[in-house]
Amino acid sequence: MTISDEFMQGMLAAAKPYCLVIFKAAGMRSRDGAKAIIWEHARRNFELRAEGRLAIVCPVTDDGDIRGVAVFSASVDEVTRIMEDDPAVKSGILECEIRPCLGFPGDRLS
């Protein structure tokens, strides 16, 4: 398939704003009760998915510093407020980097 300049321009024009969150292991990741806090962090992510604010959530399954990524259907300001109340972020188990991004028509998992 050949991707033309016109196709690319059309895709860029149709792109929608999203917000990318990169979760990284933080200093308190080995504290007592960390597993239970991560469990509640995951529960909250499922709630945000059910509300339609969290479009994609991908836990990272190796033991590296990056622990997950998420794509929100919300502004950077709104996601910053959401992350301020995240149990794993509040407790210092995870830290997060929040970045604006674009999604293109037809993007999906599965």
Stockholm file with secondary structure:
# STOCKHOLM 1.0

chainA/1-110         MTISDEFMQGMLAAAKPYCLVIFKAAGMRSRDGAKAIIWEHARRNFELRAEGRLAIVCPVTDDGDIRGVAVFSASVDEVTRIMEDDPAVKSGILECEIRPCLGFPGDRLS
#=GR chainA/1-110 SS CCCCHHHHHHHHHHCEEEEEEEEEECTTTTSTTHHHHHHHHHHHHHHHHHTTSEEEEEECCSSSSEEEEEEESSCHHHHHHHHHTCHHHHTTSEEEEEEEEEECTTCCCC
#=GC SS_cons         CCCCHHHHHHHHHHCEEEEEEEEEECTTTTSTTHHHHHHHHHHHHHHHHHTTSEEEEEECCSSSSEEEEEEESSCHHHHHHHHHTCHHHHTTSEEEEEEEEEECTTCCCC
//
